[in-house]
Amino acid sequence: MKLYCTDRYPLPLPDGHRFPAEKYRLLRERVISFKQSDFELLEAPAATDEQILTAHSIEYLNRLKSGTLDRVDVRRLGLPWSQELLVRSRHSAGGTIAACQSAIIDGVSVCLAGGTHHAFREAPEGFCVFNDSIIAARQLQRDGLLLRVAVIDTDVHQGNGTAKMAEGDPSIFTFSIHGSRNFPFQKTSSDLDFALPDQTDDSGYLSALQQGVDRSLDLSRAQLVIFLAGADPFVGDRFSRWNVTKEGLSGRDEIVFDACYRRQIPVAVTMAGGYGKDIQDTVDIYAQTVMAAGKYWRRWKNDRQSESAKDSGNGNERD
């Protein structure tokens, strides 16, 4: 299974900044420690201007390249502009494109970053510079690799940028399951939204998720799912407001992967948000999603090998 990482591209932040950029390096190191011989760690490529412009305006891209974001943009983003930020954001979006391309071939692939769902066509927001899901979906459509994509967003925060950028586009179906009272406080309607109250626990979360995923896949007739596997629904996350456990998030992964597998829909996974009070909790949750992805990738691989053997056997009988 191919996994694309971006942590070799630094993200300089002032001391004490609340964005835990270190989590990406820690996740890569955790994945390496698993010693899974069928995991292939690759450097995420950088998204090109042409790819970014499938989703974002030229004016916005030029402001980023020239470092001329205004104070409102910088405040909405929550990160200081730097050339390193732009480079890192290009590789994050490029990693999601690459994971989508690999998923179409292999069944499942993972970007160990991405899920930057608050970015809008002409503005950043909430630590998100480029909307990698929309960029990847439109690039794959442009390349003729597919027609319909479903974005299954399980970050605790609503994917408002993704919803707005896919508005009126029937080829990209957006589903978000999120905290009703959490950021962003002004929501944008997805194709399907499940807004759950504070203190939601594993049972309520997983029941709603199962309904939402099944409805989304049935309505969208998707040929690819982009799965935003945020770690921030976790009860120990600084921004959660829910009581969802690590076991509950493991159940989330099973629901998404199983629903896609039953319908034979490839899945590209992105990490999305994670702000654990203990950063190791965030890494644990991301890592268990990677392991779940590996499990389903092996099922895809075994199925295809069985089909190949069957076809070969049929051919021998004809001979």
C-alpha positions in Angstrom: 0.0 0.0 0.0 1.4 3.4 -1.0 1.6 6.1 1.7 2.6 9.7 0.9 4.4 11.8 3.5 5.1 15.5 3.7 6.9 16.0 7.0 10.3 16.5 5.4 9.1 19.9 4.4 9.3 22.1 7.5 6.5 24.3 8.7 8.2 27.1 10.8 5.9 28.2 13.6 6.5 30.5 16.6 7.1 28.9 20.0 3.9 27.8 21.6 1.8 27.9 18.5 -1.3 25.7 18.9 -0.9 23.8 15.6 1.0 20.5 16.3 3.1 20.3 13.1 5.3 17.6 14.8 2.5 15.1 14.5 3.2 14.4 10.9 6.8 13.4 11.6 5.7 11.3 14.6 3.2 9.5 12.4 5.7 8.7 9.7 8.1 7.3 12.4 5.2 5.3 13.9 4.3 3.8 10.5 8.0 2.8 10.0 8.0 1.2 13.4 5.2 -1.2 12.3 7.7 -2.9 9.9 4.9 -3.7 7.5 6.7 -5.0 4.4 3.8 -4.2 2.1 3.7 -0.5 3.1 5.6 1.7 0.7 6.4 5.2 2.1 6.8 7.8 -0.6 7.5 11.5 -0.7 4.4 13.4 -1.6 4.9 15.3 -4.9 4.2 19.1 -5.0 0.9 20.2 -6.6 1.6 22.3 -9.6 0.0 25.7 -10.3 -2.2 24.1 -13.0 -3.5 21.5 -10.5 -4.2 24.1 -7.8 -6.1 26.2 -10.3 -8.6 23.4 -10.8 -10.0 24.5 -7.5 -8.5 27.9 -6.5 -8.5 31.3 -8.2 -5.4 32.7 -9.8 -5.6 35.8 -7.7 -5.5 33.7 -4.5 -2.6 31.6 -5.7 -0.7 34.8 -6.7 -1.2 36.3 -3.2 0.2 33.2 -1.7 3.2 33.0 -4.0 4.0 36.7 -3.4 3.3 36.7 0.3 0.7 39.4 0.0 -2.1 37.8 2.1 -3.9 40.6 3.9 -4.4 40.6 7.7 -7.9 39.2 7.4 -6.5 36.2 5.5 -3.7 35.6 7.9 -6.1 35.8 10.9 -8.5 33.3 9.2 -5.7 31.0 8.4 -4.2 31.0 11.9 -0.7 30.4 10.6 2.0 32.9 9.7 2.8 33.1 6.0 6.2 31.8 4.8 7.7 30.4 1.7 8.0 27.1 3.7 4.2 27.2 4.3 3.5 27.4 0.6 5.9 24.6 -0.2 4.5 22.4 2.5 0.9 23.1 1.4 1.8 22.2 -2.2 3.2 18.9 -1.1 0.1 18.2 1.1 -2.2 18.7 -1.8 0.1 16.8 -4.1 0.1 13.9 -1.7 -3.7 13.7 -1.8 -3.7 13.7 -5.6 -1.1 10.9 -5.6 -3.1 8.9 -3.0 -6.2 9.2 -5.1 -4.3 8.1 -8.2 -2.9 5.1 -6.3 -6.2 4.2 -4.8 -7.8 3.9 -8.2 -5.1 1.3 -9.1 -4.7 -0.4 -5.8 -8.0 0.0 -4.0 -6.7 2.0 -1.0 -3.9 4.6 -0.5 -3.0 7.1 2.2 -1.7 10.6 2.4 -0.1 11.1 5.8 -1.3 14.7 5.8 -4.0 16.6 3.9 -7.7 16.9 4.8 -7.5 20.7 4.6 -11.2 21.2 4.3 -11.6 24.8 5.5 -9.8 26.3 2.5 -12.1 28.2 0.1 -11.6 29.1 -3.5 -10.2 32.5 -2.8 -9.2 32.4 0.9 -7.6 30.2 3.6 -9.2 29.3 6.9 -8.5 27.2 9.9 -4.9 26.1 9.2 -5.9 25.2 5.6 -4.2 26.8 2.6 -5.3 24.6 -0.3 -8.4 22.4 -0.4 -6.7 19.2 -1.3 -9.9 17.1 -1.7 -11.4 19.4 -4.3 -8.0 19.8 -6.1 -7.6 16.0 -6.2 -11.1 15.3 -7.3 -11.0 17.8 -10.1 -7.6 16.8 -11.3 -8.6 13.2 -11.6 -11.7 14.2 -13.4 -9.6 16.3 -15.8 -7.3 13.4 -16.4 -10.3 11.2 -17.3 -9.7 8.8 -14.5 -13.2 9.1 -13.0 -16.5 11.1 -13.1 -17.9 11.0 -9.5 -16.2 11.4 -6.2 -17.6 11.3 -2.6 -15.8 13.2 0.2 -16.5 11.5 3.5 -15.4 14.0 6.1 -15.2 12.7 9.7 -13.2 15.6 11.2 -15.0 17.0 14.2 -15.2 20.4 12.4 -17.5 20.8 9.4 -15.8 20.8 6.0 -17.2 24.2 5.1 -14.6 25.0 2.4 -15.1 21.7 0.7 -18.9 22.1 0.8 -18.8 25.6 -0.7 -16.3 24.7 -3.4 -18.4 21.6 -4.5 -21.7 23.6 -4.3 -23.7 23.0 -7.5 -21.3 20.4 -8.7 -23.1 17.0 -8.9 -19.9 15.1 -9.6 -18.5 15.8 -6.1 -20.7 14.6 -3.2 -19.8 16.0 0.2 -20.7 14.4 3.5 -19.7 15.9 6.8 -20.3 14.5 10.3 -19.3 17.1 12.8 -20.0 18.9 16.1 -23.1 21.1 15.8 -21.6 23.8 18.2 -18.0 23.4 17.0 -15.9 25.5 14.5 -16.8 26.8 12.0 -19.6 28.6 13.8 -21.2 29.6 10.5 -21.6 26.3 8.5 -21.9 25.8 4.8 -24.4 23.2 3.6 -22.8 20.0 2.4 -24.8 17.6 0.2 -25.3 15.7 3.5 -24.6 17.0 7.0 -24.9 15.2 10.3 -24.4 17.8 13.1 -24.1 16.0 16.4 -24.4 17.6 19.9 -21.7 18.1 22.5 -20.9 15.0 24.6 -21.8 12.6 21.7 -20.4 9.2 22.6 -19.2 6.2 20.6 -22.7 4.7 20.3 -24.4 7.9 19.0 -21.4 8.7 16.8 -21.1 5.3 15.1 -24.9 4.9 14.6 -25.1 8.3 12.8 -21.9 7.6 10.8 -23.2 4.3 9.5 -26.4 6.0 8.3 -24.5 8.9 6.7 -21.9 6.8 4.9 -24.5 4.4 3.5 -26.7 7.3 2.3 -23.7 9.2 0.8 -22.4 6.2 -1.2 -25.9 5.2 -2.4 -26.7 8.8 -3.5 -23.4 9.7 -5.0 -22.7 6.5 -7.0 -19.1 7.4 -6.3 -16.2 5.9 -8.2 -13.7 7.1 -5.5 -14.0 8.1 -1.9 -11.8 10.7 -0.2 -11.9 9.8 3.5 -10.9 12.6 5.9 -10.0 10.6 9.0 -9.6 13.4 11.5 -8.3 12.5 15.0 -10.1 15.4 16.6 -13.4 13.7 17.4 -11.4 12.0 20.2 -12.5 12.9 23.8 -8.9 13.8 24.6 -8.6 16.4 21.8 -8.4 20.0 22.7 -11.1 21.0 20.2 -13.4 17.9 20.4 -16.4 18.6 22.7 -17.3 14.9 22.1 -16.8 11.8 24.2 -15.6 9.5 21.4 -12.9 7.1 22.3 -10.0 5.6 20.3 -12.1 2.4 20.1 -14.9 4.5 18.7 -12.6 5.9 16.0 -11.4 2.5 15.2 -15.1 1.6 14.6 -15.4 4.6 12.4 -12.6 3.4 10.2 -14.2 0.0 9.9 -17.5 1.5 8.9 -16.0 3.6 6.2 -13.7 1.0 4.7 -16.3 -1.8 4.9 -19.0 0.3 3.3 -16.6 1.2 0.4 -15.3 -2.4 0.1 -18.8 -3.8 -0.2 -19.5 -1.4 -3.0 -16.0 -1.9 -4.5 -15.2 1.8 -4.3 -11.5 2.8 -4.0 -10.6 4.9 -0.9 -7.9 7.6 -0.6 -7.3 8.5 3.1 -6.2 11.9 4.4 -5.5 12.7 8.0 -7.4 16.0 8.6 -7.4 17.5 12.1 -5.9 16.3 15.3 -5.0 18.4 18.4 -4.7 15.9 21.2 -3.9 17.3 24.7 -1.3 14.5 24.4 0.1 14.5 20.9 0.7 10.8 21.1 -3.0 10.2 21.3 -3.4 12.0 17.9 -0.6 9.8 16.5 -2.2 6.7 17.9 -5.5 7.5 16.2 -3.9 8.3 12.8 -1.8 5.2 13.1 -4.8 2.9 13.7 -6.4 4.4 10.6 -3.3 3.6 8.6 -3.4 0.0 9.9 -7.1 -0.3 9.1 -6.4 1.0 5.5 -3.7 -1.7 5.2 -6.1 -4.4 6.2 -8.6 -3.3 3.5 -5.8 -2.9 0.9 -4.9 -6.5 1.5 -8.5 -7.6 0.9 -8.5 -5.7 -2.4 -5.2 -7.3 -3.4 -6.3 -10.8 -2.5 -9.6 -10.4 -4.4 -7.8 -9.3 -7.5 -5.3 -12.1 -7.2 -8.2 -14.6 -6.9 -9.9 -13.1 -9.9 -6.7 -13.2 -11.9 -6.2 -16.9 -11.0 -9.8 -17.7 -11.9 -9.4 -16.0 -15.3 -6.1 -17.8 -15.8 -7.8 -21.1 -14.9 -10.7 -20.4 -17.3 -8.1 -19.7 -20.0 -6.4 -23.0 -19.5 -9.6 -24.8 -19.7 -10.3 -23.2 -23.1 -6.9 -24.3 -24.3 
